[in-house]
Amino acid sequence: MSTPEHHEEEPVTKNGFTDPGLAHHRPRRADVEPKADRRAERQVAALFGLSALGTIIAIWAYFGLDAGDGSDVDAVHRMNLWIGIGVFLAMVGIGFGAIHWAKTLMRDHEMVEERHALRTSDENREAAIQNLKDGVTDSGLGTPDEAGTGVKRRSLLKGSLITALAIAPLSVLVPQIGNMGSDWNISKFRHTMWGPGVRLTRDPDGSPIKAADVTIGSVFHVIPEGLNDLEHHEKMAEKAKAVVLLLRLNPEDLKIQEGREDWSFDGVIAYSKICTHVGCPVALYEQQTHHLLCPCHQSTFDVSDGAKVVFGPAKRPLPQLPISVDDDGYIVAQNDFDEPVGPSYWTRLKGDSTTEATSVEEESH
């Protein structure tokens, strides 16, 4: 008895190119095993539940953990750690849940629609719409098909997804709303520890600097005298505003700015270390060009010409600290900076590098 010969389908060739066709579809376990389908559904729901739990953890950490007035650094770190864990779980749970849902439960059949004229036939349109409906139905979000086969709705998944999406933003919004009542006294940005007679000291040991110690081309990282005596939290807050770079140039290379004739001493000059772009520490000095470079975004300042911006995104020169030398030969500040250090903020008058809005001036007086 002869057996029929098996003939493989010849590949279709168009315009000299062979169409390889679609690979044979391999069903997933969830497609053929009801237990695997239910297990995947529970796993997705569990991930969405994990997201909801993360939101609860973040809100609990914000309201339930006491950070006091911020002076207890360990308490602040502990609260921020748990808020971070909660936000992480809230976001990751939604993301991994959606990915697992798509890979195990949603429709995975490959479909090809050849390109034709812009206006397709009614049959093709109906087929495309039916493909979309099939995808929605297979995802578990749609209704049973018209034939009444009763593709089940995944109410568990829909409920867990909606819950996770609804409360996940709270993990971020609640701390922000809670902080709206915080101290917004922005005049704190206006003043630093520098004042008349405050000695310039080395960072970090706090030893005072004599003018004779500063040679041409040298650079000192400077903090105000007394900074190291503060409590840790207050010290960090004050240091973030008060750090200074002290340099010495040949006096002939300095272009003294109008009104600042006595702000330097024999080529010794001091500028804020805080970049006026986004507040990164400016610390790279090129002796030959007298340029200070911010490593974050390459803003470059010319210290021989009032620390004016010569390159990069910064828009304002670095604030200069007026200095002099006391009777013992130590370098001291004449006063605080004449303008706020660091990036611009909302009360600074636009386009003015030395003036603030009236509200802050009144507050400082």
N, C-alpha and C positions, 0 to 999 in steps of 0.2 A: 504494500500500500504506500503510495507516494504521499509525501507531505508537501503542503503549499510552501512555496518559496517566500522568504521574508524580504521585502524590498524597503530599504530606507528611503525616506523622503529626501529628494534632492534639495539642496539649499537654494533659495531664491537669489538670483543675481540681477541687480539693477545698476545700470550705468557703470558696469565694470566692477562694482563692489558686491561682495557676497554678504548677505544678511545672515548672521549666525543664528538668529532666532533667540527665543528665551530658554534659559536653562529649565530643566524639569523642576517643578515646584516640590519642595520637601515640607510636608506638614510638620508643625511643631507639636510637642507633646500636649500642649494645652488645646490644640486643635482636634486631637483624636482621643484624648483621655479626659473624661469629666473630672477625675480627681485632680489631675494636673491643672486643669482650668480653674477649679475652685481654689487650689493652693496658690496659684499665681494671683488670683483676685484678692485673697487674704493678705498676701505679701504686699501688694500695692496699697491696700487699705492700711496695713501696719505702717508703711512709710509715711502715708499722709497723717496717720495718727502720731507718728514721731514728730512730724512738723508741728502739729498742734501742741504736743508736749513741750517742744522747744520754745514756743511762744509763751507758754505758761511759766517756764523756767525763767525766761528773760524778765517777765513782768514781776515774778516773785523776787528775783534778785534785786530789782530796782527798788521795790517797796519794802521787801523783807529784810534785806541786809543793810545794816547801819554803817554808813561811811563817815558819820559825824560831820565836822566842819571841813573835812579834807586834810586835816593835819596828820591823821593816822594813815600813813602810806600803805601799810599792809591791808587795812580795811578797804581802802579805795581799790587796791589791786584785786582783792578778793571779790568785790562787787563787780568790777569790770570783767573779771574772768568769767563769772557765772552769766552775766549779761551776754558776753561774747559766745559762750557755749550755747545759750538759748537761741540767739539769733542764727548761729551756725546750723543748729538742728532744724530750726524753722525753715530756713532756705533750702538746705540739703535734702530734707525730707520731701519737700514738694518736687524738687528737681529729679531725684532718683526715683520717686514714685511715678512721675510722668514718663520717664525713660523706660522703666520696667513695664509699665502698662503698654507702651507702644511696642516694645519688643516681644511681649508674650501674649498679649490679648487682642491688640488691634489688627486689622486686616494686613496681611503681608504678601498678597498675591501681586506679582508684577503685571502691569497693564501697559500696553503700547497703543498709542493713537497716532497714526501716520498723519503727516502734515498734508493738508489739502488747501483748497482755496479758502479764503477768509470765511465765506458763508458755507457752513457745512449743511449736510442734508438733515432733515428732521429726524431721520433714523439715528444718525450719529449723535445728534443733540440729546435725544432720549437715552441713548446708550451712555453718554457721559454723565447725565444726571443720575442714571441708575447706578453707575459706578460710585458716585458720591454718596448716594443713599446706602449702598452696600457697605461702604467704609464706615459711615456713621452707625449703621446697625451693628457691624462687627465690633465696633469700639465699645458697645454696651451703653451708649448714650442715646441711641435712637429707639424708635418704636418697632414692634414686630412687623415683618414684611407683609406685603399685600397678599401673599399666598396663605398667610395665617400660620406659618411654620412656628411662630412664637419664639423668635430669637430673644433670649431673656434680657431684660433690663438689669443693669448692674447697679442697683440702688445703693449697695454698700459702698461701691467706688464713688458714685456721684456724691453721696452724703459726706464721705471722708474728704473728698477733694474740695467740695464747697466749704466745708468747715475749715480745712487747712488754709485755703486761699483767703477766707474771710478774716481769720484772726492772725495770720502771719504778719501783716503789716503792723500789728500792735506791738510786736517785739522791738520795732524800731521807733514807732511813733510815740509810745508811752514815755520813754525816757526823754524824748525831745520836748513833748508837751510839759512834762514835769519840770524840765529845766527852764521853761519860760518864766518861771517865778524866781530864777536865780539872780544873783547880784550882777547887774549889767552896768556897773559904774565904769564906763570906758575911760574916765580920766586917769585910771590906773596905768593905762598905756602911755600917758603923757609924761609921767615922772619916773625917775630911776633913783638909785641910791646915791648917785653922784651929787655933790654939793660943794660949797666953798670949803677948801682945805682938806677934802677927802683925798687921801693918798692913793696913787695908782700902785697896785700890788700884782705880783705874778700869779697867774692861774696855773696850777691849783693851790700852791702852798701858801699864798697870801703874803709873801715877803715883799716889803716896799722896794721901789725902784728909784735909784738915784740917776740924775741926768748924766753923770759920768759913766754909768753902766751902759748907756744906749749909744752904740757906735753907728757910724754911717752904714746903712744897708741892713742893720739888724732889725728884727721884728720881735715884739713882746706881746704875748696874749695876756690881757689885763683884766682884773676884777677890782671892784672898789674895796677899800679897807673896811673890815668888819663883816664882809659877806659870809665868811666861813664861820662866824659866831652865831648865825641864824639857825633855826630849826630846819631840818632837811627840806620840808615842803616849801617853806617860805624862801629858803635859800635858792632852790631851783627856780621859783617864780621870779625872783629878783635878778638872778644871774641871766635868765633868758632875755632880759631887757638891757642889762648893764654891761655885758661883755664888750671889750674894746681892743682894738689893735693899736699898738704904739710903735711908731717907726721913726727913724732919723734919716733925713735926706741932706744932701748938700744944700745949705741955705740958698745958694744961687739958683737951684733947680725949682724952688718953691714959687708958685704963683699965689701970693697972698690975696685972699678974697676981701672985697670991700667990707669994712666993719669987723674984720677978724684979724686986724693987724697985730694984736697982742694975744692971740689964741694959741700960739706955738712958741717954742723956745729954742733958738739956735738950730733950727731944722728939725727939732723933735716935734712930732705932730701925732694926734690921736683921733681915730675915727671909730664910729660904732661898727661892731663886727656883724651886725644883723643886716642881711641883704634887704634892700627896699623893694624887691620883687615879691618873694613869698616867705622871707624870713630865714632862709638858710644861713649858716655861718660862713662868712667870707674869710678865707684863711690862706689863700695861695697868693704869694707876693712875688712879682717879677722885678728884681732890683734894677735891671737895665732900663726897663720901660716905665718903672714906677707904677705898674698896674696891679690892682687887686682883683683876683678872679673868684667868682662864686662857683663852686664845683657842681651845683645843682643844675643851673640853666645857663651857665657861662656868661652871666652879666659881668662886665668888666668896668672897673672904676679907676680913674687916674688920680692917685693921691697927691701928685704934685700940683694938681689944678682943682683943689676943693673936692676931691673924690667924685668928680662928675662922671656920668655914665658915658663910656666910649663904645660900648658894644653890649648887645644882649637885650633882654626884655625889660630890665629895670627901667623905671621912668624918673627916679629921683636920685640925687647924690647921697652918699652915706652921710649921716649927721656927724658933725665934728664936735668933739669934746674940748672945750677951752681949758688949757692947762697952763701951769706956771711952775716955778721951783721955789720951795720954802727955804727958810734960813739954814736948814740942815742939808740942803742939796737934794731933797727928795722931790719927785714930781707929784704935784697935787692938782686937783681939779679946781678951776675958778668958779664953776657953777655946773648945773645940770645941762644936758643938751638943750638947745634952744627950740627943738622941735621933737615930735614923737619919733622913736626909732622904729625900724622895721617897715613892713608893708603899709600902704595907705589903708584907711578904714573909713567908715561911712560918715564920720563927723569932720573929716578933713575937707577943707574947701577945695573943690576940683580945680586942678591946674595951679595950686598954690603950694609950694613946698615948705613954707614956714608958718602957715596960719591955720588955725582950726576954727570950727564953727563956734558961734557965740555960746552955745549951751555948755561946751566943755570949758571954755575960758571962764564962764561964770562959776562953774562947778569947782574949778581949781582955785578960785579966789574965795 
